[in-house]
Amino acid sequence: MTSKMISKMKSSIYSALVYVILFTGICNGFYLPGSYMHTYSTGEKIFAKVNSLTSIETELPFSYYSLPYCKPPGGIKKSAENLGELLMGDQIDNSPYRFRMNINESIYLCTTSPLNEQEVKLLKQRTRDLYQVNMILDNLPAMRFAMQNGVKIQWTGFPVGYTPPQGGADYIINHLKFRVLVHEYEGSGVEIIGTGEEGMGVISEAEKKTASGFEIVGFEVVPCSVKHDPTAYSKLKMYDTISTINCPGDLEKSQIIREQERVSFTYEVEFVKSDIRWPSRWDAYLKMEGARVHWFSILNSLMVIFFLAGIVFVIFLRTVRRDLTRYEELDKEAQAQMNEELSGWKLVVGDVFREPNCSKLLCVMVGDGVQITGMAIVTIVFAALGFMSPASRGMLLTGMILLYLFLGIAAGYVAVRLWRTIKGTSEGWRSLSWSAACFFPGIVFVILTTLNFILWGSRSTGAIPISLYFELLALWFCISVPLTLLGGFLGTRAETIQYPVRTNQIPREIPARKYPSWLLVLGAGTLPFGTLFIELFFILSSIWLGRFYYVFGFLLVVLLLLVIVCAEVSVVLTYMHLCVEDWRWWWKAFFASGSVALYVFLYSINYLVFDLRSLSGPVSAVLYLGYSSLMAIAIMLSTGTIGFLMSFYFVHYLFSSVKID
């Protein structure tokens, strides 16, 4: 019977392999760009979209149409946005900027009515706060190039206006020179899979013929300020053709921002054939500045941290093994005599599993830490595999939120199982599960609500709409809370973790120490921080300076390294505390690795002071510190949980290896 089953399994495996090989043969190649490839025929109309105005000085996004720009003929229409886009403050609207494939032209858009005092004040404020217009064509952001200290730097978007170095008047950007890179597509036998706004889909062989045409592979812009003669354009209508305009080098020929001025908006389009293919069109945006420094810094950190952690761990293992070997080789009389003479972790055998202070809070924090860690690992793995394309705006944040909601089951399970281990009973598991479901989300809700009132007061598009608030609350209480309760119920049914030794009724006195043990715990966070701080710089630059971050392979390596170092540091600190007869290791094991969050927050303040020097105003600083504190709390729960669980396993293993009468 067994041989028949084995042969049956073998045949089914072979069949599966054959199907995979056949399927691979049919599919010539796959691509996951974040949205469908769209081809355009010559003369086909394409309309650009506009996102929120953003600034690295204020970090407060505003609507594009909050300024006196030309509006589309059919009115302003908002694009459908996902959860992540709404939370990031994106507001994507249609625009009047029209392109016709492969037709180079100079176009007149509109002339504003005379600027009033409020409009002038707003334009000057947005100009001096370095606000950028973020335009999108075929899902590609507009890119511009600028020379800074002799180095060519690329930026996404273009400024609202500019102020000359000598100060004085402000000038508005009212003429745009677009350069659209196109590649001719003729259906090359490549299967295209879309994973973005339009959903999943594959271009079939039958559709390839109809898909032939031109695909947009680049979108560049040169912004200019040009003083037009309003009377010369008074008879023109939107999209009328005008003569080519050269960007003036003289300020007298630029459009000044002042009251009663009428601003005319124009643009030029040039289509350029390119060898860039559709799968490579995002490469220009994803180039990290200082890539070589990034590589060497990361590799250097990896080598140093592996070296230090390896040495500490090897010495530690040898020490523990020697102690255990010496202890177990002695007979019972010698062990009794040794116990009287020796000091160290053997003497706390009756107290090491004594219930810690605030045990319920510890269980809740460990449960939430498991939830956050699971969310981070799964998200970064998927991003490293290329499933979180930058073309799918907000997809990364949306994926993180959904993963967090569904991992509530893990939070409830771990929290309740740890509670049963500490208490020896399941009593109170419902209350604990509710606490686990509400602890970290509750902190996030309080901080976000506070920041949201600030954003509402500033009339920023970064403010979360009240309808989205109710949606988030519905997701929280309809998905996360029930799943956490389900996880808690499963935790009550799981096998109880038995302590290897009995706990004495009377607690053992802890010897006095020359220095507080918490100093050692806080100092331990420097080693995990050493693995993280270089990548943290790039992540903070991505969030606050508007740069693309897409080196998730590096981030995955750093995350795995961080997990290893947190586990090692926490175990070493726990062993050191037990060696000085300090049996209160539970919270210290948690904060030995969790203290890295303190250094992350301090580094965030350092980044604010020295790298975000342009950030202006108390509102921007409060927003920055609010979001930084959220990040630090999440890191504390995650790293603290990793260290605690490893220390718990180590202590359990250590004392189960010793023969106790």
C-alpha positions in Angstrom: 0.0 0.0 0.0 2.8 2.4 0.9 4.8 1.7 -2.3 1.6 2.4 -4.3 1.1 5.8 -2.5 4.8 6.7 -3.1 4.6 5.9 -6.8 1.3 7.8 -7.1 2.9 10.9 -5.4 5.9 10.6 -7.7 3.7 10.6 -10.8 1.7 13.6 -9.6 5.0 15.5 -8.9 6.3 14.7 -12.4 3.0 15.8 -14.0 3.2 19.1 -12.1 6.7 19.6 -13.3 5.7 18.9 -16.9 2.8 21.5 -16.7 5.2 24.1 -15.2 7.7 23.5 -18.1 5.0 23.7 -20.7 3.5 26.8 -19.2 7.0 28.4 -19.1 7.5 27.6 -22.7 4.2 29.3 -23.7 5.0 32.4 -21.7 7.9 34.2 -23.3 8.5 36.6 -20.4 6.8 38.5 -17.6 6.9 42.0 -16.4 5.4 43.6 -13.3 5.5 47.3 -13.9 2.7 48.5 -11.7 0.2 49.2 -14.4 -0.8 48.2 -17.9 1.4 49.2 -20.8 -0.6 51.7 -22.8 0.3 52.2 -26.5 -0.8 55.3 -28.4 -1.3 55.9 -32.1 0.0 59.1 -33.8 -2.2 62.1 -33.1 -4.0 60.4 -30.1 -4.8 62.8 -27.3 -3.1 62.2 -23.9 -3.9 64.4 -20.9 -1.5 64.9 -18.0 -2.6 64.7 -14.4 -1.5 66.9 -11.4 -0.8 65.7 -7.9 -0.7 67.8 -4.7 1.8 70.6 -4.4 4.6 69.5 -2.1 7.5 71.2 -0.3 10.5 69.9 1.6 10.4 73.1 3.6 6.9 72.7 5.1 5.9 69.0 4.5 2.3 70.3 4.1 0.8 69.2 0.7 -1.8 71.5 -0.9 -4.2 71.1 -3.8 -2.9 72.1 -7.3 -6.0 74.2 -7.9 -5.5 76.1 -4.6 -3.4 78.4 -6.8 -4.8 80.4 -9.8 -3.8 77.9 -12.5 -5.8 77.1 -15.7 -8.6 74.7 -15.2 -9.6 71.8 -17.6 -12.5 72.6 -20.0 -14.7 69.9 -18.6 -14.1 70.9 -15.0 -11.9 69.4 -12.3 -12.2 65.6 -11.8 -10.4 63.7 -9.1 -8.8 60.4 -9.9 -9.7 57.3 -7.9 -7.2 56.9 -5.0 -6.3 54.0 -2.9 -6.0 54.0 0.9 -2.2 54.6 0.8 -2.5 57.6 -1.5 -5.2 59.2 0.7 -3.1 58.7 3.9 0.0 60.2 2.1 -1.9 63.3 1.2 -2.0 62.7 -2.6 -4.8 64.4 -4.5 -4.6 63.5 -8.2 -6.7 65.7 -10.5 -7.1 66.1 -14.2 -5.3 69.0 -15.9 -5.8 71.1 -19.1 -2.3 70.0 -20.4 -3.1 68.1 -23.6 -0.5 66.1 -25.7 -1.0 64.6 -29.1 1.3 61.6 -29.8 4.2 62.5 -32.0 3.0 66.0 -32.8 5.4 68.7 -31.7 3.5 72.0 -30.9 3.4 75.2 -28.9 0.1 75.7 -27.1 -1.7 78.6 -25.4 -3.7 77.6 -22.4 -5.3 80.6 -20.7 -4.8 84.0 -19.2 -5.9 84.6 -15.6 -8.0 87.5 -14.5 -6.0 90.3 -12.7 -4.4 88.8 -9.6 -6.0 90.0 -6.4 -4.2 90.5 -3.0 -5.0 87.0 -1.7 -3.8 85.3 -4.8 -0.6 87.2 -4.9 0.1 86.5 -1.2 -0.5 82.8 -1.7 1.7 82.6 -4.8 4.5 84.4 -3.1 4.2 82.2 0.0 4.2 79.0 -2.1 7.2 80.2 -4.1 9.3 81.1 -1.1 8.4 77.8 0.6 9.8 76.0 -2.5 6.6 74.3 -3.4 6.8 71.9 -6.4 4.1 71.1 -9.0 3.9 67.3 -9.5 2.7 66.5 -13.0 2.0 62.9 -14.2 1.8 61.6 -17.8 1.0 58.0 -18.5 1.7 57.3 -14.8 5.3 58.8 -15.1 6.1 61.8 -12.9 7.6 64.9 -14.7 11.4 65.0 -14.3 13.6 68.1 -14.5 17.4 68.4 -14.5 19.3 71.2 -12.7 23.0 72.1 -12.3 24.1 72.4 -8.7 27.8 73.1 -7.9 28.7 71.8 -11.3 26.8 68.5 -10.8 23.7 67.5 -12.8 20.9 66.7 -10.4 17.5 65.3 -11.3 14.2 66.2 -9.5 10.6 65.2 -9.9 8.2 68.1 -10.5 9.0 71.8 -11.1 8.7 74.8 -8.9 5.7 77.1 -8.5 8.0 80.0 -9.0 11.4 81.3 -8.0 13.0 84.1 -6.1 16.3 85.5 -7.4 19.3 85.1 -5.0 19.4 88.8 -4.4 15.8 88.7 -3.2 13.2 91.2 -4.1 10.4 90.2 -6.4 9.0 86.7 -7.0 8.4 85.2 -10.4 5.8 82.6 -11.4 6.5 79.6 -13.7 4.0 80.0 -16.6 5.7 78.4 -19.5 6.7 74.7 -19.7 8.8 72.9 -22.2 7.9 69.2 -22.2 10.1 66.5 -23.7 8.3 63.2 -24.1 10.4 60.1 -24.8 8.5 57.5 -26.8 9.4 54.0 -27.9 7.7 52.2 -30.9 6.1 49.0 -29.8 5.1 46.3 -32.4 4.1 43.4 -30.2 7.3 41.5 -29.4 6.1 38.3 -27.8 6.5 39.6 -24.2 3.6 38.9 -21.9 2.7 42.0 -19.9 1.1 41.6 -16.5 -0.4 44.7 -14.8 -0.6 44.9 -11.0 -1.5 48.6 -10.6 -4.5 50.9 -10.7 -6.2 48.9 -13.5 -5.9 45.6 -11.6 -4.4 42.3 -12.8 -4.3 41.4 -16.4 -2.3 39.9 -19.3 -1.9 41.1 -22.9 -2.8 38.1 -25.0 -1.4 37.1 -28.4 -4.6 38.3 -30.1 -4.3 41.7 -28.4 -0.7 42.3 -29.4 -1.6 43.4 -32.9 -3.9 46.0 -31.6 -1.4 47.0 -29.0 1.2 48.2 -31.5 1.9 51.9 -31.5 4.0 54.2 -29.3 4.6 53.8 -25.6 5.7 56.7 -23.3 9.0 55.9 -21.6 10.1 59.3 -20.3 8.6 62.6 -19.3 10.9 65.6 -18.9 10.1 69.3 -18.3 12.0 72.6 -18.4 10.2 75.3 -16.5 10.4 79.0 -17.5 9.0 82.3 -16.5 8.0 84.4 -19.5 6.2 87.8 -19.5 3.6 87.5 -22.2 1.6 90.4 -23.6 -2.0 89.7 -22.4 -3.5 91.8 -25.2 -1.7 89.7 -27.9 -3.3 86.5 -26.5 -6.7 88.1 -25.8 -8.3 86.6 -29.0 -6.7 83.1 -28.5 -8.7 80.2 -27.2 -7.4 77.2 -25.2 -5.2 74.9 -27.3 -4.6 77.5 -30.0 -1.1 77.2 -31.6 1.5 79.9 -30.9 5.1 80.5 -32.0 8.0 78.9 -30.2 9.1 80.7 -27.0 12.7 80.8 -25.7 13.2 80.9 -22.0 14.5 84.4 -21.1 17.7 84.9 -19.1 16.7 88.4 -18.1 14.4 89.0 -15.1 12.8 91.9 -16.9 11.3 89.5 -19.4 10.0 87.1 -16.7 6.5 87.1 -15.3 6.5 88.9 -11.9 4.0 88.1 -9.2 2.1 91.3 -8.2 -1.4 92.6 -7.9 -3.4 93.4 -11.0 -1.0 91.3 -13.2 -2.6 89.0 -15.8 -0.6 85.8 -16.1 -0.8 83.8 -19.4 0.1 80.1 -19.3 1.6 78.4 -22.3 3.6 75.2 -23.0 5.6 73.4 -25.7 5.7 69.6 -26.4 8.5 67.8 -28.2 8.3 64.0 -28.8 11.7 62.2 -29.0 12.1 58.6 -30.1 14.1 56.6 -27.5 15.7 53.1 -27.2 14.4 52.8 -23.7 12.0 49.9 -23.4 8.8 49.9 -21.3 10.2 47.7 -18.5 13.1 50.1 -18.0 11.3 53.4 -18.0 11.4 53.7 -14.2 15.1 53.2 -14.0 15.9 56.9 -14.4 13.7 57.7 -11.3 15.0 54.9 -9.2 18.7 55.8 -9.4 19.9 56.4 -5.9 22.2 59.4 -5.4 25.6 58.3 -4.1 24.9 54.7 -5.1 28.6 53.7 -4.6 28.6 55.2 -1.1 25.4 53.3 -0.3 26.9 50.0 -1.4 30.1 50.4 0.5 28.4 51.7 3.6 25.9 48.8 3.7 28.6 46.2 3.1 30.9 47.8 5.7 28.1 47.7 8.3 27.3 44.1 7.5 30.9 43.0 7.9 31.4 44.9 11.1 28.2 43.9 12.7 28.6 40.2 11.7 32.1 40.3 13.1 31.2 41.8 16.4 28.0 39.8 16.9 29.9 36.6 15.9 32.7 37.2 18.5 30.2 38.0 21.3 28.0 35.0 20.5 30.9 32.5 20.2 32.5 33.7 23.5 29.1 33.5 25.1 28.3 30.0 23.9 31.7 28.7 25.1 31.1 30.3 28.5 27.7 28.8 29.0 28.7 25.4 27.7 31.7 25.3 30.0 29.5 26.2 33.0 26.9 23.5 32.1 29.6 20.9 31.5 31.3 21.6 34.9 28.0 21.6 36.7 26.7 18.3 35.2 30.0 16.4 35.6 29.8 16.7 39.4 28.0 14.3 41.6 25.1 15.3 43.8 27.2 16.1 46.9 29.7 18.1 44.9 26.8 20.0 43.3 25.4 20.8 46.7 28.8 22.1 47.9 29.2 24.0 44.6 25.9 25.7 45.0 27.0 27.0 48.4 30.2 28.4 47.0 29.2 29.6 43.5 27.4 32.7 42.7 25.7 33.4 39.4 22.7 32.2 37.3 22.5 28.8 39.1 21.5 30.6 42.3 18.4 32.2 40.8 16.9 28.9 39.7 13.9 29.3 42.0 13.2 32.9 40.9 14.0 33.1 37.2 10.4 32.3 36.1 8.8 34.5 38.7 6.0 36.7 37.3 7.3 40.1 36.2 5.7 43.4 37.1 3.0 44.6 34.7 2.8 41.2 33.1 -0.4 42.0 31.2 1.3 45.0 29.5 4.3 42.9 28.6 2.0 40.3 26.9 0.2 43.0 25.0 3.4 44.6 23.8 4.9 41.3 22.7 1.7 40.4 20.9 1.7 43.7 19.0 5.4 43.4 18.4 4.8 40.1 16.6 2.1 41.7 14.5 4.4 44.6 13.5 7.4 42.4 12.8 5.3 40.0 10.6 3.9 43.0 8.7 7.4 44.4 8.1 9.0 41.2 7.0 6.2 40.2 4.6 6.0 43.7 3.1 9.8 44.0 2.5 10.0 40.5 1.0 7.2 41.3 -1.4 8.8 44.7 -2.2 12.2 43.0 -2.7 10.6 40.6 -5.2 9.3 43.5 -7.2 5.6 43.3 -6.3 5.5 46.9 -4.8 6.2 48.9 -7.9 6.7 52.7 -7.4 4.2 53.1 -10.4 1.5 51.9 -8.0 1.3 55.0 -5.8 0.3 54.2 -2.2 0.4 50.4 -2.8 3.2 49.9 -0.2 1.3 51.7 2.5 -2.0 50.0 1.6 -0.3 46.6 1.7 1.2 47.3 5.1 -2.1 48.3 6.6 -3.9 45.2 5.2 -1.1 42.9 6.4 -1.3 44.5 9.9 -5.0 44.0 10.0 -4.9 40.3 9.1 -1.9 39.6 11.4 -4.1 40.5 14.4 -4.6 36.7 14.7 -0.9 36.3 15.4 -0.9 39.1 18.0 -3.8 37.6 19.9 -2.3 34.1 19.8 1.1 35.1 21.1 -0.2 37.5 23.7 -2.7 35.0 25.2 -0.2 32.0 25.1 2.4 34.1 26.9 -0.2 35.1 29.4 -1.1 31.5 30.1 2.5 30.6 30.5 3.1 33.4 33.1 -0.2 33.0 35.0 -0.8 29.3 34.5 -4.4 29.9 33.6 -6.5 31.2 30.6 -8.6 33.4 32.9 -8.8 37.0 31.5 -7.8 36.1 27.9 -10.7 38.2 26.4 -9.6 41.3 28.2 -6.0 40.7 27.1 -7.0 40.1 23.5 -9.0 43.4 23.5 -6.0 45.2 24.9 -3.7 43.7 22.3 -6.1 44.7 19.5 -6.3 48.3 20.8 -2.8 49.1 22.3 -0.7 50.1 19.2 -3.6 51.1 17.0 -4.8 53.3 19.8 -1.5 55.1 20.1 -1.5 55.6 16.3 -5.0 56.9 16.4 -4.3 59.5 19.1 -1.1 60.8 17.4 -2.7 60.9 13.9 -5.8 62.6 15.2 -3.6 65.3 16.9 -1.6 65.8 13.7 -4.8 65.8 11.6 -6.2 68.7 13.5 -3.0 70.6 12.7 -3.3 69.7 9.0 -7.0 70.6 9.0 -6.1 74.0 10.5 -3.6 74.5 7.7 -6.1 73.4 5.0 -3.6 70.8 3.7 -4.5 67.9 1.4 -2.4 65.8 3.9 -5.4 65.9 6.3 -7.2 62.6 6.5 -10.9 63.1 5.4 -13.5 62.4 8.0 -15.0 59.6 5.7 -11.6 57.9 5.7 -11.5 58.1 9.4 -14.7 56.0 9.6 -13.3 53.6 7.0 -10.2 53.0 9.1 -12.2 52.6 12.3 -14.4 50.1 10.4 -11.4 48.1 9.2 -9.9 48.2 12.7 -13.1 46.9 14.5 -14.4 44.7 11.8 -11.2 42.9 10.8 -8.3 43.5 13.3 -10.3 43.2 16.5 -12.2 40.0 15.6 -9.0 38.3 14.3 -7.1 39.2 17.4 -9.9 37.7 19.5 -9.8 34.6 17.3 -6.0 34.4 17.8 -6.5 34.7 21.6 -9.1 31.9 21.5 -6.6 29.7 19.6 -3.9 30.7 22.2 -6.1 29.3 25.0 -6.3 26.0 23.1 -2.6 25.8 22.4 -0.3 23.5 24.4 0.9 25.2 27.6 4.6 26.0 27.9 5.8 24.3 31.1 8.6 25.8 33.2 11.5 23.4 33.7 12.0 24.5 37.3 9.7 25.4 40.3 9.4 29.0 41.5 10.1 29.6 45.2 7.4 31.2 47.3 9.8 33.9 48.8 11.6 36.0 46.3 15.4 36.0 46.4 17.1 39.2 47.4 19.0 40.8 44.5 22.5 41.9 45.5 23.3 45.6 45.3 25.1 46.9 42.2 27.6 49.7 41.7 25.6 51.1 38.7 22.0 50.9 37.6 21.3 47.9 35.3 19.2 50.1 33.1 22.3 51.9 31.9 23.5 48.6 30.4 20.1 48.0 28.9 20.1 51.4 27.2 23.6 51.0 26.0 22.8 47.7 24.4 20.6 49.4 21.8 23.7 50.9 20.1 24.7 47.6 18.5 21.3 47.1 16.7 21.3 50.8 15.8 24.7 50.3 14.1 23.0 47.9 11.6 20.2 50.3 10.9 21.4 53.9 10.8 22.8 53.9 7.3 19.6 52.6 5.7 17.6 54.9 8.0 19.2 57.9 6.4 18.0 56.7 2.9 14.5 56.0 4.3 14.2 59.4 5.9 15.5 61.1 2.7 12.8 59.2 0.8 10.0 60.2 3.1 11.0 63.9 3.8 13.0 64.9 0.7 10.7 63.4 -1.9 13.2 60.9 -3.2 12.3 57.4 -4.5 13.3 54.5 -2.3 13.5 51.2 -4.2 16.5 49.3 -2.7 14.4 46.8 -0.9 17.0 44.1 -1.4 19.3 46.1 0.8 16.5 46.7 3.3 15.7 43.0 3.5 19.4 42.1 4.3 19.5 44.9 6.9 16.2 43.7 8.4 17.5 40.1 8.7 20.7 41.3 10.2 18.8 43.5 12.7 16.7 40.4 13.8 19.9 38.4 14.4 21.7 41.2 16.3 18.6 42.0 18.4 18.3 38.4 19.4 22.0 38.1 20.3 22.2 41.4 22.2 19.1 40.5 24.3 20.4 37.0 25.1 23.8 38.3 26.2 22.3 41.0 28.4 19.9 38.5 30.0 22.8 36.1 30.7 24.8 39.0 32.2 21.9 39.9 34.5 21.4 36.3 35.6 25.1 36.0 36.4 24.9 38.8 38.9 21.8 37.1 40.5 19.3 39.6 39.0 16.3 37.4 38.2 14.2 40.3 36.9 15.1 39.7 33.3 11.7 39.9 31.5 11.5 43.7 30.9 15.2 44.1 30.6 15.3 41.4 27.8 12.6 43.4 26.0 14.3 46.8 26.3 17.8 45.5 25.7 16.9 45.3 22.0 13.9 47.6 22.1 16.1 50.5 23.3 17.3 50.9 19.6 14.1 52.9 19.2 15.5 55.6 21.5 18.5 56.0 19.2 16.3 56.0 16.1 14.3 58.8 17.6 17.4 60.8 18.5 18.8 60.2 15.0 15.5 61.5 13.6 16.0 64.7 15.6 19.6 64.9 14.4 18.3 64.5 10.8 15.8 67.3 11.4 18.4 69.7 12.7 21.3 69.0 10.3 19.7 67.5 7.1 16.3 69.2 7.1 17.6 72.7 7.8 15.2 74.1 5.3 12.2 72.8 7.2 10.4 75.9 8.4 7.8 76.7 11.0 6.6 74.9 14.2 3.8 73.1 12.4 6.2 71.3 10.1 8.5 70.4 13.1 5.5 69.0 15.1 4.4 66.9 12.1 7.9 65.6 11.7 8.3 64.7 15.3 4.9 63.1 15.5 5.5 60.8 12.6 9.0 60.1 13.9 7.6 59.1 17.3 5.2 56.7 15.6 8.1 55.1 13.7 10.1 54.8 17.0 7.3 53.2 18.9 6.7 50.6 16.1 10.5 49.8 16.0 10.6 49.5 19.9 7.7 47.0 19.9 9.2 45.0 17.0 12.8 44.8 18.1 11.8 44.4 21.8 9.6 41.4 20.9 12.4 39.8 18.9 14.8 40.1 21.9 12.3 39.0 24.5 11.2 35.9 22.6 14.8 34.8 22.0 15.7 35.5 25.7 12.7 33.5 26.9 13.7 30.6 24.7 17.3 30.8 26.0 16.4 31.0 29.7 13.9 28.1 29.2 16.6 26.0 27.4 19.4 27.0 29.9 17.5 25.9 33.0 16.0 22.8 31.4 19.6 21.7 30.7 20.5 21.8 34.5 19.7 18.8 36.7 17.7 20.2 39.6 16.5 18.0 42.5 
